[in-house]
Amino acid sequence: MHVSAQDSPPTTALDLTSAFYAAGTLREGAILRVAITERIKTTISNLWFLEVEYGADSSPELPKRLLLKWPVEQSPAPERGEPELIFYRELAPALPSPPMAQCLATAPLTSKQQWLILEDLRSTHTNPPWPDRPTDIEVYEASAVLARLHAGWWEAPELGSTLGTLHTETSLRTMVYGFRDHLPGFFNDLGDNLPPTDRVLLEDVFNSSLAPWLRLLERRALTVIHGDAHPWNFLFSRSGQGIPYLIDWQLWHPDVGPKDLAFMIGLHWDRTARAKLELPLLHFYHQELIGAGVNNYSFDDLFLDYRRCLVRNLTFPIILWAHGDPRESWRHRLDYALAAYRDHDAAELL
């Protein structure tokens, strides 16, 4: 995909037309009018929803409802959103839609504002209100999407070269020791709200050999993962039919596929939901991998990697705390992560 020469986020009919021509998505005609229908500012991104009108001679037919997205100042997103633009420029064009939202234009590599324009899917797709869990059917649909995406990049020779960056032992230890350095402040802030047994558990994890993280030094079963596959990054069809979309690719990177499952399940489901769905869903995901051509990864391999990733989930609440996110956004996730760690006897993996 070619990129627009536009630097700042395009919001006028002329600038949008220019961006679409530069991207190759619009080949004839022009955008005549544009209306900004809604502005949303998250902790990471500016989201502007646009409605556009194309000229009668415009070709090909393109969405009239658009999402313009770019990072807020001081965004905690990696490299202020650049990885998501790289994903939509270099990886997404080879993938079907759905599960990929159609990307109509991206900022040039030299742009100060890392913006992109996606189709606005809100009229046909939705997700449950936070913190509600999707329906059981939707959870299986989401897992199928993850399995097919993971299978497509499974042990790809490009991993670490043109597909992301692979960790070294030094980079892994530096990263995890950085989390460990936050523990005193994290404990102090939580005070009596964090039981002594939980403190000891976290200290044991972050002062261990770090084996669950060092697993990433093996190339076996590595793929590209989403990295933030919580239930609200899936958009499910309002009609109840069709493949979900998976959005917000700021955190994609090479890893083991079960990391996305552990993130979705271990950080966001209580014990009741896990008792009902966790193992059946992991078996379903494994069968989807096999159906997509992965034949060198047993269920025992998958389950071991999943348990390792439950250990790694313990970093996430600490990251959110260190970013200054409100306690209500991460405290329950800490409890879910601790419960999953204990239920799966993950201490034996340290």
Legacy VTK file of the C-alpha trace (Angstrom):
# vtk DataFile Version 3.0
C-alpha trace
ASCII
DATASET POLYDATA
POINTS 350 float
0.000 0.000 0.000
1.245 3.490 -0.840
0.972 6.093 1.903
-0.320 9.612 1.919
1.999 12.569 1.727
-0.263 14.218 4.301
1.467 14.912 7.632
-1.247 16.046 10.048
-4.447 13.970 10.285
-6.581 14.698 7.206
-10.055 16.025 8.015
-11.050 18.056 4.955
-12.528 16.671 1.750
-9.432 17.753 -0.187
-6.978 16.214 2.271
-8.933 12.971 2.520
-9.118 12.716 -1.262
-5.368 13.247 -1.471
-4.742 10.625 1.215
-6.964 8.062 -0.506
-5.314 8.623 -3.883
-1.850 8.300 -2.318
-2.924 5.036 -0.686
-4.375 3.702 -3.931
-7.793 3.150 -2.387
-9.481 5.835 -4.505
-8.674 5.742 -8.206
-11.317 8.002 -9.721
-13.476 10.859 -8.483
-13.176 12.698 -5.185
-14.580 13.146 -1.713
-16.939 16.108 -1.895
-17.979 16.629 1.710
-16.914 15.428 5.142
-18.596 15.744 8.529
-16.992 14.944 11.867
-19.773 13.161 13.735
-18.000 12.259 16.975
-14.696 12.861 18.749
-13.430 10.434 21.392
-10.169 10.741 23.316
-8.853 7.663 25.120
-5.700 7.348 27.198
-3.932 6.171 24.046
-5.657 7.532 20.950
-7.729 10.259 19.382
-10.707 8.703 17.577
-12.626 10.922 15.155
-15.610 9.440 13.363
-16.277 10.867 9.904
-19.077 10.668 7.354
-18.039 11.438 3.791
-19.801 11.918 0.488
-18.097 10.769 -2.706
-18.607 12.188 -6.161
-20.855 10.231 -8.518
-17.859 9.266 -10.660
-15.815 7.938 -7.718
-14.347 4.451 -7.992
-14.112 1.985 -6.440
-17.002 2.077 -3.999
-15.624 2.860 -0.554
-17.081 3.127 2.962
-18.880 6.356 3.773
-18.314 6.052 7.505
-14.705 6.305 8.553
-12.563 6.263 11.675
-9.559 8.586 11.839
-7.160 7.459 14.564
-3.926 8.940 15.864
-2.053 8.879 19.209
-2.672 11.430 21.931
0.278 13.436 23.193
2.333 11.372 25.661
0.523 8.243 24.508
1.668 5.081 26.335
1.267 3.149 23.077
4.626 1.753 21.860
6.479 4.336 19.754
3.349 6.490 19.841
1.355 4.229 17.559
3.901 3.447 14.853
3.642 -0.367 15.256
-0.066 -0.248 14.371
0.669 1.716 11.200
3.356 -0.790 10.267
0.845 -3.578 10.829
-1.757 -2.009 8.544
0.816 -1.086 5.898
2.764 -4.340 5.784
0.812 -7.212 7.345
-2.903 -6.469 7.063
-3.052 -6.177 3.230
-2.411 -9.926 2.964
-5.224 -10.764 5.390
-8.969 -11.097 4.738
-11.589 -8.623 5.901
-12.987 -9.675 8.321
-11.183 -10.168 10.663
-9.191 -7.148 9.469
-10.951 -3.798 9.351
-10.427 -2.140 5.977
-7.596 0.395 6.170
-8.063 3.183 3.631
-4.952 5.280 4.251
-2.034 5.724 6.626
0.369 8.539 7.390
3.736 8.487 5.635
6.718 7.076 7.487
8.112 10.582 7.999
4.884 12.017 9.404
4.950 13.601 12.852
1.402 12.348 13.440
1.044 8.591 13.035
-2.553 8.579 11.791
-4.563 5.957 9.983
-8.062 5.788 8.504
-10.212 2.693 8.952
-13.737 1.772 8.043
-16.170 2.655 10.846
-17.917 -0.645 11.601
-20.228 0.508 14.386
-23.423 0.273 12.360
-22.959 -3.454 11.727
-20.704 -4.612 14.574
-20.421 -4.079 18.303
-18.885 -5.464 21.468
-20.218 -5.908 24.982
-20.035 -2.968 27.384
-17.004 -3.091 29.642
-16.580 -5.184 31.803
-19.209 -7.645 30.500
-17.925 -10.809 28.827
-19.024 -11.702 25.277
-21.472 -14.572 24.852
-20.104 -18.109 24.772
-20.652 -18.268 21.011
-18.775 -14.996 20.516
-15.869 -16.237 22.628
-15.493 -19.279 20.377
-15.686 -17.031 17.298
-12.936 -14.821 18.730
-10.750 -17.838 19.474
-11.198 -19.108 15.920
-10.025 -15.737 14.601
-6.918 -15.889 16.784
-6.114 -19.456 15.735
-6.360 -18.645 12.014
-4.223 -15.532 12.349
-1.611 -17.364 14.419
-1.529 -20.247 11.950
-0.847 -17.853 9.087
2.415 -16.660 10.668
3.329 -19.928 12.398
7.120 -20.273 12.604
7.429 -17.893 9.655
11.082 -17.440 8.626
10.466 -13.664 8.529
9.882 -13.530 12.294
12.544 -11.297 13.789
13.517 -9.771 10.449
10.621 -8.254 8.515
8.057 -9.496 11.059
8.792 -7.793 14.349
11.773 -8.169 16.647
12.739 -11.267 18.615
13.858 -11.023 22.230
17.301 -11.830 23.523
17.952 -13.098 27.038
19.262 -9.657 27.937
16.192 -7.864 26.628
13.854 -10.275 28.427
15.651 -9.976 31.751
15.852 -6.198 31.450
12.126 -6.003 30.744
11.075 -8.232 33.639
13.500 -6.679 36.104
11.918 -3.359 35.185
8.567 -4.737 36.351
10.229 -6.061 39.506
11.561 -2.587 40.289
7.965 -1.335 40.477
6.955 -3.840 43.158
7.784 -1.719 46.252
5.714 1.205 44.993
2.954 -1.131 43.814
2.783 -2.818 47.225
2.886 0.499 49.040
0.043 1.918 46.969
-2.175 -1.128 47.535
-1.398 -1.317 51.246
-3.744 -3.606 53.146
-5.728 -4.187 49.934
-3.075 -6.714 48.847
-2.844 -9.761 51.156
0.647 -10.829 52.312
0.285 -14.124 50.439
-0.175 -12.224 47.165
2.883 -10.087 47.878
5.004 -13.180 48.479
3.696 -14.767 45.279
4.611 -11.714 43.195
8.049 -11.473 44.794
8.656 -15.156 44.068
7.662 -14.731 40.419
9.810 -11.679 39.728
12.818 -13.017 41.623
12.676 -16.401 39.897
14.730 -17.804 37.015
12.173 -16.146 34.658
11.725 -19.413 32.759
8.217 -18.505 31.459
9.691 -15.460 29.713
12.884 -17.187 28.555
10.708 -19.644 26.611
10.642 -16.920 23.948
14.287 -17.616 23.149
13.085 -20.755 21.356
11.767 -20.136 17.832
9.561 -23.208 18.082
5.848 -22.361 17.697
6.448 -18.622 17.528
4.017 -16.547 15.497
2.641 -13.015 15.330
0.198 -12.298 18.120
-2.187 -9.405 18.683
-0.803 -8.646 22.143
-3.946 -6.957 23.488
-6.651 -9.509 22.704
-9.111 -8.537 25.403
-12.808 -9.129 24.628
-13.473 -5.481 23.741
-10.977 -5.458 20.883
-13.260 -7.857 19.009
-16.221 -6.447 17.094
-19.060 -8.945 16.754
-21.775 -8.820 14.104
-25.011 -7.246 15.332
-26.870 -9.831 13.238
-25.139 -12.699 15.026
-23.722 -13.953 11.718
-20.214 -13.707 10.356
-16.583 -13.514 11.463
-15.670 -10.952 14.148
-13.238 -8.145 13.471
-10.090 -7.754 15.570
-8.972 -4.151 16.051
-6.278 -2.111 17.845
-3.005 -3.656 16.689
-0.615 -1.362 18.587
0.929 -4.264 20.537
1.442 -6.935 17.855
4.727 -8.814 18.151
6.278 -12.278 17.794
5.300 -14.588 20.646
3.572 -17.897 21.321
-0.056 -18.032 20.188
-1.459 -19.055 23.604
-0.308 -15.662 24.914
-3.381 -14.100 23.280
-5.617 -16.762 24.840
-4.050 -16.339 28.276
-4.514 -12.584 28.014
-8.165 -12.889 27.007
-9.040 -15.573 29.564
-6.640 -15.311 32.481
-6.829 -11.528 32.891
-10.511 -10.984 32.135
-12.508 -13.990 33.345
-13.443 -14.923 36.876
-13.165 -18.482 38.163
-16.758 -19.327 37.224
-16.218 -18.421 33.574
-12.879 -20.207 33.443
-14.293 -23.355 35.018
-16.950 -23.476 32.321
-15.055 -22.464 29.203
-11.277 -22.446 29.646
-10.334 -26.029 28.767
-13.014 -26.496 26.062
-11.863 -23.254 24.459
-8.206 -24.263 24.501
-9.089 -27.587 22.863
-11.175 -25.723 20.278
-8.297 -23.328 19.556
-5.958 -26.301 19.130
-8.314 -27.957 16.653
-8.561 -24.693 14.723
-4.760 -24.556 14.503
-4.702 -28.095 13.134
-7.449 -27.246 10.649
-5.362 -24.297 9.464
-2.348 -26.507 8.802
-0.347 -26.448 12.055
0.725 -30.055 12.635
3.756 -29.728 14.928
2.146 -28.471 18.142
0.448 -30.949 20.474
-2.228 -29.960 22.952
0.256 -30.654 25.750
2.657 -28.166 24.117
-0.135 -25.616 23.871
-1.270 -26.099 27.456
2.268 -25.728 28.799
2.748 -22.495 26.862
-0.654 -21.273 28.091
0.336 -21.884 31.719
3.630 -20.045 31.167
1.675 -17.120 29.793
-0.533 -17.076 32.893
2.666 -16.322 34.818
3.503 -13.522 32.395
0.005 -12.058 32.864
1.082 -10.895 36.319
3.030 -8.059 34.682
-0.064 -6.447 33.193
-1.646 -4.898 36.319
1.789 -3.584 37.301
2.185 -1.965 33.866
-1.203 -0.257 34.148
-0.430 0.910 37.680
2.933 2.317 36.545
1.168 4.189 33.726
-1.053 5.842 36.307
-4.263 4.123 35.199
-7.082 4.210 37.773
-7.223 1.272 40.143
-10.634 0.151 38.875
-9.063 -0.567 35.477
-6.568 -3.126 36.811
-7.354 -4.279 40.361
-9.817 -6.992 39.313
-7.393 -8.112 36.613
-4.751 -8.651 39.265
-7.163 -10.861 41.206
-8.068 -12.820 38.054
-4.392 -13.262 37.127
-3.473 -14.436 40.627
-6.387 -16.897 40.683
-5.466 -18.358 37.287
-1.816 -18.659 38.362
-2.812 -20.609 41.463
-5.455 -22.755 39.767
-2.901 -23.937 37.209
-0.080 -24.555 39.699
2.042 -22.148 37.696
4.588 -21.794 40.492
6.120 -25.098 39.368
7.068 -23.430 36.073
9.316 -20.835 37.692
LINES 1 351
350 0 1 2 3 4 5 6 7 8 9 10 11 12 13 14 15 16 17 18 19 20 21 22 23 24 25 26 27 28 29 30 31 32 33 34 35 36 37 38 39 40 41 42 43 44 45 46 47 48 49 50 51 52 53 54 55 56 57 58 59 60 61 62 63 64 65 66 67 68 69 70 71 72 73 74 75 76 77 78 79 80 81 82 83 84 85 86 87 88 89 90 91 92 93 94 95 96 97 98 99 100 101 102 103 104 105 106 107 108 109 110 111 112 113 114 115 116 117 118 119 120 121 122 123 124 125 126 127 128 129 130 131 132 133 134 135 136 137 138 139 140 141 142 143 144 145 146 147 148 149 150 151 152 153 154 155 156 157 158 159 160 161 162 163 164 165 166 167 168 169 170 171 172 173 174 175 176 177 178 179 180 181 182 183 184 185 186 187 188 189 190 191 192 193 194 195 196 197 198 199 200 201 202 203 204 205 206 207 208 209 210 211 212 213 214 215 216 217 218 219 220 221 222 223 224 225 226 227 228 229 230 231 232 233 234 235 236 237 238 239 240 241 242 243 244 245 246 247 248 249 250 251 252 253 254 255 256 257 258 259 260 261 262 263 264 265 266 267 268 269 270 271 272 273 274 275 276 277 278 279 280 281 282 283 284 285 286 287 288 289 290 291 292 293 294 295 296 297 298 299 300 301 302 303 304 305 306 307 308 309 310 311 312 313 314 315 316 317 318 319 320 321 322 323 324 325 326 327 328 329 330 331 332 333 334 335 336 337 338 339 340 341 342 343 344 345 346 347 348 349
